[in-house]
Amino acid sequence: MLFPLGVLGVASLGLAGWSAYAGRKAEEMVPADGQFVEVPGAHLHYVDIGPRDAPAIVMLHGLMGQLRNFSHSLSERLAADHRVILVDRPGWGHSTIDGPRPGIVAQAGMIAALIEQLELDTPLLVGHSMGGAVALALGLDRPELVRGLALIAPLSQPVGTVPKPFAGLLAPQPLRPAIAWLVAVPAGTMSGAKVAQAVFAPDPVPDDFATRGGGALSLRPKSYMAGSFEIRAAPAEMTALAARYASFRVPVAILYGRDDQVLDPQLNGAKTAAEIPGATIDRIAGGHMLPVSHAGETEAWLRRVLAGKPQATGGALTDSR
């Protein structure tokens, strides 16, 4: 009896050691790019580019992502004439948290504190995927802080079935730490390429996404912990948020890829646009990772939003050419 337990203990230590090593190597591959600011409950990492006196844009990444999801291909396009702030959401990338792990609404409060501390004058708030959910919460709770929301392939409704690429995050809370340290990183190392392909599909994964796009940071125990928490907390939080959409007071624009294989454009796009007064929706060719795979089209859409001239209205899912 003691021998098997000893073997199990040694194996567990070995796996935990490998996970810690892999996490350190990921952070060496994707070091912090910007600055840090303290807000209640978090130490946020952000990058601030572009003219300081230009109109501001704040960008929030999605599940298992970080701010380089935007800097890979998109943010520099906008920084010529806008102040662009990219944020590692609380607990992601190089941002850390103090105390309980924050859900969608709590994260929105932390991003609101960042906007206030940086003294940004009603920026356009851009949210991709789960970052779109955080943007929606901020727009509902602190509408005075933003000029509007631009949501790229957002999670905007309660979703009954977890998207297939993220099914491995469905760990019960008591088992989450053990899976994060003993299973998630070794398994992710072996399956990471296939998961990335599923998230990007039908678009190809850029060869430099692990580094320039920040993808390597998803292979850390802390990333698994954050992802598992968010994927389990999201349905209840999104149900509560969606019930408030009729009260929106800021403009909301939504962009989806016609071939998104992670989130349903009809549910999270058209349905949400129909529920939010004055919301607009457009779609282009592409999958879920539009800021990386279709940066030119995404920039063009964002510039139309900034100019107050999105193409589609009334919740109808139309095509942009």
C-alpha positions in Angstrom: 0.0 0.0 0.0 2.8 2.4 0.9 4.7 1.8 -2.3 1.8 2.7 -4.7 1.2 5.8 -2.6 4.8 6.7 -2.8 4.9 6.3 -6.6 1.8 8.4 -6.9 3.3 11.1 -4.7 6.5 11.2 -6.8 4.5 11.3 -10.0 2.4 14.2 -8.7 5.4 16.1 -7.7 7.0 15.5 -11.1 3.9 16.7 -12.9 3.5 19.8 -10.7 7.2 20.6 -11.2 6.8 20.2 -15.0 3.7 22.5 -14.9 5.6 25.2 -12.9 8.5 24.9 -15.4 6.3 25.2 -18.4 4.5 28.2 -16.9 7.9 30.0 -16.3 9.0 29.2 -19.9 5.7 30.6 -21.2 6.2 33.8 -19.4 9.7 34.0 -20.8 8.3 33.6 -24.3 5.6 36.2 -23.6 7.0 38.8 -21.1 5.0 41.7 -19.9 4.8 44.4 -22.5 3.5 47.4 -20.7 2.7 49.0 -17.3 0.8 48.0 -14.2 -1.8 49.8 -12.2 -3.5 48.9 -8.9 -7.3 48.8 -8.8 -9.4 47.3 -6.0 -8.9 43.6 -6.1 -6.3 43.4 -8.9 -2.9 44.4 -10.2 -3.6 45.1 -13.9 -1.1 44.8 -16.8 -1.9 47.1 -19.7 -0.3 48.5 -22.8 -0.9 52.2 -23.8 0.0 53.2 -27.3 -0.9 56.1 -29.7 -1.2 59.8 -29.1 -2.3 60.6 -25.6 -4.6 63.4 -26.7 -6.4 61.3 -29.3 -9.8 59.6 -28.8 -9.3 56.5 -26.6 -10.1 52.8 -27.2 -9.9 50.1 -24.5 -9.6 46.5 -25.6 -10.5 43.4 -23.6 -9.5 39.9 -24.7 -11.4 36.7 -24.4 -11.2 33.3 -22.6 -7.7 31.8 -22.4 -6.3 34.9 -24.1 -4.3 38.0 -23.2 -3.7 41.5 -24.6 -1.4 40.3 -27.4 -4.5 38.8 -29.0 -5.0 42.5 -30.1 -1.4 43.7 -30.5 -0.7 40.8 -32.9 -2.4 42.4 -35.9 -4.9 45.0 -34.9 -3.9 47.6 -32.4 -1.1 49.3 -34.3 -3.5 49.9 -37.1 -5.6 52.1 -34.8 -2.9 53.7 -32.9 -1.9 56.1 -35.6 -4.9 58.3 -34.7 -6.2 56.8 -31.5 -5.0 56.2 -28.0 -5.3 52.4 -27.7 -5.2 50.7 -24.3 -4.9 46.9 -24.2 -5.6 45.2 -20.9 -4.9 41.8 -19.5 -8.2 41.0 -17.8 -7.9 40.3 -14.0 -6.2 36.9 -13.5 -5.1 36.6 -17.1 -1.9 37.3 -18.9 0.4 39.3 -16.5 -2.5 40.7 -14.4 -3.0 39.3 -10.9 -5.9 39.3 -8.5 -6.1 39.9 -4.7 -8.8 37.9 -2.9 -11.6 36.0 -4.5 -11.5 35.3 -8.2 -13.7 37.9 -9.9 -16.5 37.0 -12.2 -17.7 39.0 -15.2 -19.4 41.8 -13.3 -16.6 42.1 -10.8 -14.1 42.3 -13.6 -16.1 45.1 -15.2 -15.8 47.1 -12.0 -12.0 46.6 -12.1 -11.8 47.8 -15.8 -14.0 50.8 -14.8 -11.5 51.6 -12.1 -8.7 51.4 -14.7 -10.5 53.8 -17.0 -11.0 56.3 -14.1 -7.3 56.0 -13.0 -6.0 56.6 -16.5 -8.5 59.6 -16.7 -9.7 58.4 -20.1 -12.5 60.5 -21.6 -15.3 58.1 -22.5 -13.3 55.6 -24.6 -14.8 53.1 -27.0 -14.8 49.8 -25.1 -13.9 46.8 -27.4 -14.5 43.3 -26.1 -13.7 40.0 -27.8 -15.4 36.8 -26.8 -15.5 36.7 -23.0 -14.1 40.2 -23.0 -17.4 41.1 -24.8 -19.3 39.9 -21.7 -17.2 42.0 -19.4 -17.7 45.0 -21.7 -21.5 44.4 -21.6 -21.4 44.4 -17.8 -19.4 47.6 -17.7 -21.8 49.3 -20.2 -24.8 48.4 -18.1 -23.3 49.3 -14.7 -21.1 52.3 -15.6 -22.5 53.8 -18.9 -21.1 57.2 -18.1 -17.6 56.0 -18.5 -17.8 54.9 -22.2 -18.9 56.3 -25.5 -20.1 52.9 -26.6 -19.3 49.2 -27.0 -17.8 47.4 -30.0 -18.2 43.7 -29.4 -16.2 41.2 -31.6 -17.6 37.7 -31.5 -18.9 38.3 -28.0 -20.3 35.9 -25.4 -23.6 37.8 -24.8 -26.1 35.2 -23.8 -26.2 32.2 -21.5 -24.9 29.2 -23.5 -26.1 25.8 -22.5 -23.3 23.8 -24.1 -19.7 24.7 -23.5 -17.8 25.3 -26.8 -16.0 22.2 -27.7 -12.5 23.7 -27.6 -13.1 24.6 -23.9 -14.8 21.5 -22.7 -11.7 20.5 -20.8 -12.2 23.5 -18.5 -15.3 22.0 -16.9 -13.6 20.9 -13.7 -15.6 20.9 -10.5 -14.2 23.5 -8.1 -12.8 21.1 -5.6 -10.7 19.3 -8.3 -9.7 22.5 -10.2 -6.3 23.0 -8.5 -5.2 19.4 -8.9 -6.2 19.3 -12.5 -4.5 22.7 -13.1 -1.2 21.5 -11.7 -1.2 17.8 -12.6 -3.1 17.4 -15.8 -3.9 20.7 -17.7 -0.4 21.8 -18.7 0.9 18.4 -19.8 -2.4 17.7 -21.7 -2.4 21.2 -23.1 1.2 20.8 -24.4 0.1 17.7 -26.4 -3.3 19.0 -27.6 -2.6 22.8 -27.8 -2.2 22.9 -31.6 -5.5 21.1 -32.1 -7.3 23.4 -29.6 -5.9 26.5 -31.3 -7.0 25.2 -34.7 -10.5 24.7 -33.4 -10.7 28.2 -31.9 -9.4 29.8 -35.1 -11.3 27.6 -37.6 -11.9 27.9 -40.5 -9.0 30.4 -40.4 -5.4 29.2 -40.1 -3.5 29.7 -36.8 -0.6 32.2 -37.4 2.8 30.5 -37.0 3.8 33.2 -34.4 0.6 33.2 -32.4 2.2 31.5 -29.4 4.6 34.4 -28.9 3.4 37.5 -30.8 -0.2 36.6 -30.1 0.3 35.6 -26.5 -1.0 32.0 -27.0 1.8 30.4 -24.9 0.4 32.0 -21.7 -2.7 29.7 -21.9 -0.4 26.8 -20.9 -0.1 27.7 -17.2 -1.9 26.4 -14.2 -3.2 29.9 -13.4 -4.7 30.1 -16.9 -6.5 26.9 -16.4 -7.8 28.0 -13.0 -9.1 31.3 -14.5 -10.6 29.6 -17.5 -12.4 26.9 -15.5 -13.8 29.5 -13.1 -15.1 31.7 -15.9 -16.6 28.9 -18.0 -18.6 27.7 -15.0 -19.6 31.1 -13.7 -20.6 32.5 -17.1 -24.1 31.0 -17.5 -25.6 32.5 -14.3 -23.9 35.9 -14.9 -25.0 36.1 -18.5 -28.6 35.2 -17.6 -28.6 38.1 -15.2 -27.0 40.5 -17.7 -29.2 39.6 -20.6 -32.3 40.3 -18.5 -31.1 44.0 -18.4 -30.3 44.6 -22.1 -33.5 46.6 -22.7 -32.1 49.2 -20.3 -28.9 49.9 -22.3 -28.0 53.6 -22.5 -24.9 53.5 -24.7 -24.5 52.5 -28.4 -23.7 48.8 -28.9 -22.2 47.4 -32.2 -21.5 43.7 -32.7 -19.3 42.0 -35.3 -19.3 38.3 -36.0 -17.5 35.9 -38.4 -20.0 34.1 -40.6 -18.1 30.8 -39.9 -17.5 31.2 -36.1 -17.2 27.7 -34.7 -16.9 28.7 -31.1 -19.9 30.9 -30.4 -23.2 31.0 -32.3 -23.6 34.3 -34.2 -27.4 34.0 -34.2 -27.7 33.6 -30.5 -24.8 35.8 -29.3 -25.1 38.3 -32.2 -28.6 38.7 -33.8 -30.6 37.9 -30.6 -28.5 40.3 -28.5 -28.8 43.0 -31.1 -32.5 42.6 -31.1 -32.7 42.9 -27.3 -30.5 46.1 -27.0 -32.1 49.3 -28.1 -30.5 50.6 -31.2 -27.8 47.9 -31.3 -26.3 47.0 -34.7 -24.7 43.8 -36.0 -22.6 43.0 -39.0 -20.7 39.9 -40.1 -17.7 39.2 -42.3 -16.0 36.1 -43.6 -14.0 34.4 -40.9 -14.1 32.4 -37.6 -13.8 33.4 -34.0 -10.4 35.1 -33.9 -11.3 38.1 -36.1 -8.8 40.5 -34.4 -6.0 38.2 -35.5 -7.2 36.5 -38.6 -9.1 39.4 -40.2 -7.5 42.5 -38.7 -8.1 44.7 -41.8 -11.8 44.0 -41.9 -12.1 44.4 -38.1 -10.2 47.7 -38.2 -12.6 49.0 -41.0 -15.6 48.0 -38.9 -14.2 49.6 -35.8 -13.6 52.8 -37.7 -17.2 52.8 -38.9 -18.3 52.3 -35.3 -16.1 55.2 -34.2 -17.6 57.4 -36.9 -21.1 56.3 -35.8 -21.8 54.6 -39.1 -22.1 50.8 -38.6 -23.6 49.1 -41.6 -26.4 46.9 -40.3 -29.3 47.8 -38.0 -32.3 46.3 -36.3 -30.8 42.9 -35.3 -30.7 41.6 -38.9 -27.6 39.6 -39.6 -26.3 41.0 -42.8 -23.1 40.6 -44.8 -20.3 43.2 -45.0 -18.3 42.9 -48.3 
